[in-house]
Amino acid sequence: MANHRILIADDNPSMRKLIGMLLKQIGILDVDYACNGDDVVVKYRSSNYDMIILDNAMPFRSGLDFIQEYAEVINRNKTIIFIITAEPSNKLISTVIESNIMYKDVMAKPFDVQTMSSRIKLIIERYKN
């Protein structure tokens, strides 16, 4: 898992810290952080990421807005999009699933740390190895 670069995008500093610690525990050390949707765009334009763990409800631009705007680039770069949301409506989930993003997943908050670790490992193994 050590050679993967991940961007954690969440407006809640505690959530960013928790996910960062979780990634460290599974051996992913190359991690960047974004605190709002515009910050995600700036970071994504300047770096290549294997995965973006993306809160859907962030200031300035939602996770869904980001993936809709950058779908072509996300697919070209084979970036995995993992949306986490405190409001997992059927509409949001179906919109993400039906999006033209090739590599994606959705998880509801609050989440079990062990379940999230397992999902991240599974997604990376499936799409990046």
Solvent accessible surface area in square Angstrom, and as a share of the most:
residue,aa,sasa,rsa
1,M,64,0.29
2,A,66,0.51
3,N,147,0.75
4,H,19,0.09
5,R,68,0.25
6,I,0,0.00
7,L,0,0.00
8,I,0,0.00
9,A,0,0.00
10,D,0,0.00
11,D,61,0.31
12,N,69,0.35
13,P,89,0.56
14,S,79,0.51
15,M,33,0.15
16,R,43,0.16
17,K,135,0.57
18,L,62,0.31
19,I,0,0.00
20,G,8,0.07
21,M,97,0.43
22,L,3,0.01
23,L,0,0.00
24,K,137,0.58
25,Q,143,0.64
26,I,27,0.14
27,G,28,0.27
28,I,1,0.00
29,L,125,0.62
30,D,65,0.34
31,V,27,0.15
32,D,33,0.17
33,Y,92,0.35
34,A,1,0.00
35,C,58,0.35
36,N,25,0.13
37,G,0,0.00
38,D,56,0.29
39,D,35,0.18
40,V,0,0.00
41,V,9,0.05
42,V,99,0.57
43,K,59,0.25
44,Y,10,0.04
45,R,176,0.64
46,S,89,0.58
47,S,27,0.18
48,N,118,0.60
49,Y,9,0.03
50,D,31,0.16
51,M,0,0.00
52,I,0,0.00
53,I,0,0.00
54,L,0,0.00
55,D,5,0.03
56,N,25,0.13
57,A,66,0.51
58,M,17,0.07
59,P,60,0.37
60,F,156,0.65
61,R,52,0.19
62,S,28,0.18
63,G,0,0.00
64,L,32,0.16
65,D,63,0.33
66,F,1,0.00
67,I,1,0.01
68,Q,105,0.47
69,E,103,0.46
70,Y,29,0.11
71,A,9,0.07
72,E,131,0.59
73,V,46,0.26
74,I,0,0.00
75,N,26,0.13
76,R,155,0.56
77,N,60,0.31
78,K,112,0.47
79,T,1,0.00
80,I,0,0.00
81,I,0,0.00
82,F,0,0.00
83,I,0,0.00
84,I,0,0.00
85,T,4,0.02
86,A,70,0.54
87,E,132,0.59
88,P,57,0.36
89,S,56,0.36
90,N,131,0.67
91,K,160,0.68
92,L,14,0.07
93,I,55,0.28
94,S,45,0.29
95,T,38,0.22
96,V,1,0.00
97,I,106,0.54
98,E,138,0.62
99,S,25,0.16
100,N,109,0.56
101,I,2,0.01
102,M,102,0.46
103,Y,42,0.16
104,K,47,0.20
105,D,37,0.19
106,V,20,0.12
107,M,15,0.07
108,A,42,0.33
109,K,29,0.12
110,P,134,0.84
111,F,30,0.12
112,D,86,0.45
113,V,60,0.35
114,Q,122,0.54
115,T,62,0.36
116,M,0,0.00
117,S,10,0.06
118,S,53,0.34
119,R,67,0.24
120,I,0,0.00
121,K,71,0.30
122,L,90,0.45
123,I,5,0.03
124,I,0,0.00
125,E,92,0.41
126,R,142,0.52
127,Y,67,0.25
128,K,54,0.23
129,N,131,0.67
